Amino acid sequence: MPVGYFDTVDARTETYIDFLCNICAFEAKASDKETIDAMLSYIAEFAQSEGFAVTRTRMETCGDFLSIDLNAGAQKGCVFLAHTDTVHEKGAFGAVPVTRMADRIIAPGSIDCKGGIAIALLAMKAFAEHGYRKHLRLILTSDEETSNALGGQAEIDYFAQMCGGFPYAINCETTEKDEVVISRKGILKYRMDITGIGGHSGIHYASCKNAVEEAAYKILAFRDESKIDGVTYSCNIVHGGTYPNIIPDTCSLTVDVRVKRHADMKHAEETVAKIASASYLGGTSAALTRLSKRPPMEKNAQTDALFDRLLAVCRKYDLGSLTPIESGGGSDSCYTQAAGIPSICGMGGSGAFCHTDKEYILTASVPLRAKILAAFLHEEQSSKR
């Protein structure tokens, strides 16, 4: 039985809660390389003090990446995933970004996804102290919230290299209480820059082609193409116009595309290109720039089997229950699943209000999820799978 693992989790929980509060105090979006790199230096120092091997990979366009390893060179056991960036602007949580209460921590990234970093490391610490023999690795990336747009192909290559050979991946992203993510949508993001014909709204009205009006037609076209159970298109940022009496000759908008199946990606790309090339007013044009592309994490038999083993462990050791969900959001699990590695996501902390200034993690979920991971990997090693 993994009793020794559980004892270590309980004994070390307070240390890792303090660690979580400290990394939440680094307020950093993906574009803030300086702050993320400072946080990574702190994480690396902490991980090394806990007995782990740490490898830092320099990234030019985003914060650096970390690989934190236990038993490197041994038979591969599991690769954990988490990310260090958040969506929050500095100061969004006030002058003091971290508030610790009796049952929760309110802070930027507390559940998305810094709580997952603490949970994975706490589980790995339990393994380190009780003779776990296989290779465990935690990968920390720094631009997950941008759909990895900053890291680009170098980041995709990094995943393939660092995750290769592991039998499965567990992403310590957030979910609501007792949930685990077994599939995620893929994401395409575009910027569309529309050019029309501008002029004075009273004098030149007849000869103008309003770029904002053209954008409105395109937005409605995307809405008409959206299917709730299929591909959806959302235009969430629009910039156009300068003065109330000037018909704008330019307008830009973003398009966020969500795709459930790999087979639908090509159709989605073609649909965006079709709407971009259409001129609903006549005399307008549009330039299309793809900002990022993340494949879907499709539910499959291997993922189902992985979830079933996790659920069985929870029941065996009285660690609560797990509910499988399919999420419309993306994560780095999409890359591990695309690489052929069975993947489970949402094994990080429980809480609420991620991506808002009310984001919090329930502190009790940190040791609980660490124990689930410990029990699961104990059973996997015992079964000689």
N, C-alpha and C positions, 0 to 999 in steps of 0.2 A: 504493500500500500504506500501511496505517496505522502505518508504522514510527515516525514522529515521535511519534505518540500513545503508543506502547509505551515509547519512550525517556523521555518525560515521566513516565509512570506509575512506571517504575523509579527515576527520579531523585527523585521526590517521595514514594515509598512510606513512608520512615521518618518524614517529617513527618506523614503521615496516620495512621500507627500511633500516634504520640505523641498526635495529636488524638483518636483513638479511646480511648486510655487515659484521657485527660482527661475525656471526656464520660461514660465508664463510672464515673468517680469520683463523679459526681452520682447518688446513689441515690434514685430517685423512682418510686413507684407513680403511677398516673393520678390518684389523689386528692390527691397532694402538689403542689398548684399552685405553691407558693412555690419548691420545689427545681427543678421542671421549668422554671419561668420563669427562674430563675438560669442553668440549663443553656442555655436558648435564647439568653440574652444572650451567653454565651460562644460558642455556635455562630454566631450572627449576626456577632459581631466577627471570628471566624476567617474566615467566608465572605467578608465584605467585604474583609478583608486579602488574600484570594486573588483579588479582582477581580470578585466576583459582586454582583449587586443583591439586596437582601434586603427583603422586606415582612413585617412582623409583624402578625398579626391577633389582637386582644384577644378572649379568651374568658372569660366570667364564671364558668362552672361547671367548668372544667378548665384545664390549662395552655394557654398561648397556642399558636398555630400559626405556622409560618414557611413562606414561599415564597422559594426561592433560585433566581435566574434568570440565564441566560446568553443574550445576544442577544434580550432581550425586545422584542417588536414585529416580529420577523422571522417568516418562515414557520415554523409550528410543527413541531418535530421529534419530541420525546418528553417525556412527563412521568414522572418518577421518584417513587416513594412510599417513605416510611419512617416510623417512629414513635419517639418519645422516651421513652415510659413503659415500665416493666418490671412484673413481678409480685412482685418481691422486697421484703421488709421491710428497712428500714435496719439494717445490721449483719449481715445474713444471710451475708455473705462475710468477716466478721471486721472487726477495727478498721481494717485497710487493705483496701478492697474490691477493689483491682486487683492481680493478680499476673501479671507478665510473665515468661514462660519462653522457652526457645530457639525453640520452634515454635508457641506459643499464648499467648493472653491469657485468664486466668480472671477473670471479672468479671460483675457484674450487667448484663444486657442486651448482653453482648459480641457475641452472634449475633442476639439477639432484642430490639431490631433496630438497635442502635447501630453494629454493624459495617456494616450496609447504608448508614447515613448516610455513613460514611467512604468506602465504595466508590463511591457515586454522586458524591460531591464530587470524589474523585480522578479519576474518568472525566471529569467536567465540566471539571476543571482542565486535563487533557490537551487537550480540545477548545478551551478558551480560548486556549491557547498555540499552536495550529496552524491557526487560521483557519476553524474550523467555523462555518458560516453560519446554521444554523437555531436556533430558539428551544428551549432546554432548560430544564426547570423541575423542581426537587425540592421536594416538599411534605412537610412534617413535621407530623404530628398528635400529640396527647398522651394520647389515651385509647383506643388501639386494643385494649389488653388487656381493657377492660371492654365490648367490642363497641360502643364509641362511645356508651355509655349517658349519659355525662356531657355530651358535646357536643350530643346530641340532634339535632333537626331542623336546627338552625343548622349543625351539622357536615355533614349530608347536603347542604345547600344550598351549603356551602363547596366540597365536592368538585365539584358540578355547575358551579359558577362557575370554579374554578381549573383544572379538567381539560378544560373545553369546548374543542373545536376541535383537540385533539391527536389524531394518528392512532392512537396506541397508548400504553399505560401499562405501565411496568415497575416492579414492586414489589420493593424490595431487602430483603425478608424473608429469614429463614433457611431452609435445608434441610440435609439431610445432604449429604455430598460428591457433587458432579457431578449433583445433582438440580435440577429446575425444576418448579414447581407450575403445572399447566394447568387445574385446577379445585379449588374448595373448597366445603365445605358451608356452607349458611346456618345462622344461629343464632337461636333464640328463647330468652329467659331470663325466668323468672317467679318470683315469690314467692307462696306459697300460705299464708294464715293461717287455721288451722282452729280453730273454737270448738266445744267439747263441754260436758259438765256435770261439774264437779269435785266432790270430796268425799273423806272419809276412806276409805282402801282397805278397812278392816275394817267400819266402821259403815254406810257409804253405798254399798257396792259395787253393789248391785242397781239403784240409781237413777241411777248415774253413766254418762256416755258419755266414755270415755277418748280425749282428742284425739290422743294419741300413737298409740294403737291405730288410730284412724281414718286417721292419716297412713300407718301401715304398710300398710293396705289400699290406699290410693291409690298408694303406691310400687310395690306389686306389680301394680296395674292398669297403671301406666306401663310396667313391665317387659314385661307381656303384649302391650302395643301396639307394642313396639319391633321393628323389622325390620332386621337387620344390613345388608341391601342397600337399605334405604329410610330411613324416619324412625326415629330413636332418641330415647328419653327417659331422662334420668339425673337422679335425685334425690340431689344430692351434699352438701347441708347440711341438717341437721335440728336444730331447737331445740325442746325440750319437757320439761316436768317440773321440779319444784322439790325435793321431798322423797320419799324412798322410800315413805312411807306415805300420800302424797296423790295421788289420781287427778287428772291434769292436765286443766284445762279449756281450755287453749290449746296449740297446737303450730304451728310454722312450718317450711316446707321450701322449698327451691329446686328448680326444674325446668329442666334444660338440654336443649334440643331441637336436634337436628342434622338438616338437611334438604338433600338433594342437588339437588332440582329446584324451580324456582319454582312449578311446578304443585302441589307438595305442601305449600306453606306454609299454605294455607287449611285443608286437612285436619288439619294438625298443630295449628293454633290451635283448631279445633273439638274435637279430641281432648282437649287440655288443659282446655278449658272444660267438657267433658262429665264428666271425672273430678273436676274441682273441684266441680261442682254435685251430684254423687252423694253420698249419705250411706250408707256401707256399714254403719254401726252403727245408723243411724236416730237422729234427734235431734241431729245435728251439722250444722254449716254451714261454708263456706269462702269467704273473700274472695280474689280473684285479682288480682295486680298484675303487669303486664308490665314487666320491667326494661329489656329491649332487644330490638331486632329487626334482624338483618343478613341481607340476601338471599344466596343461594348464588352462587358464581362458576361458572357452568356451562361445561363444555367445549363449544366450537363450532368451526365451520370456520375462522373468523378466528383464533381462538386457536391452532389446529393449524398454520395457515400461519405465524403469528408464531414459534412454536416451531421449525418447520422451517427458517426463515431464521436463527435463532440457532444451531441445530445446524450448518448449512452453514458459517457463519462460523467456528465452533470448528474444524471439520475443515480449512477452507481455510488457517487461520493457525496450525495445530498448537497449539490451546489446550485440548486434551482433548476430552471428550465431555460430553453432557448427557442425562440420563434424565428423561422426563416422568413426573410422578406426580400422583395425585389425592389431596388432603389432606382429612382430616376436620375440620381446624381452619379457622377463618375468618380474614379479613384485610381491610384496606381495599381490596384489589383487587375485592372483592365489589361495592363501590359504583361503581368505574369501569366494571366489566363491565356492571353494571345500567344505567349511563348510555349504553351502546352503544359504549364504547371498548374495542377488543380489548386484553386484559390478560394479562400473564405475571407470575407471582409466584415468590418464592423465588430471586431473583437476587442476594441478599446473600451474606454469608460462610458458609463451611462450618465445622462444628464439631459439638458435641454437648451434651446435657444441658440444653437450654433449659428454663426454668421450675424449675430446681433450683439448689442452691448449688454445683454442680459445673460450671455453664455455662461453656463456653469457645469461642473462635474460633481457628481455625488461621490464623496470620498470613499464610501464603503464599496463602491464598484471597483476601486483600484485593487485591493487585495482579492476580491472575489474573482475578477477576471484573471488575475495572475494565478490563482489557484486552479481555475479551469484550464488554463494553458499548461500548468505544471502537471495536472492529472492526465490531461490528454496525451502529452508527450511521454509521460511515464508509461501509460498503457501502450502507446505505439512502440516504445522501445521493448517493453516486456513481450509484446506479440511478435517481435522480430520481423515486423512488416517491411 
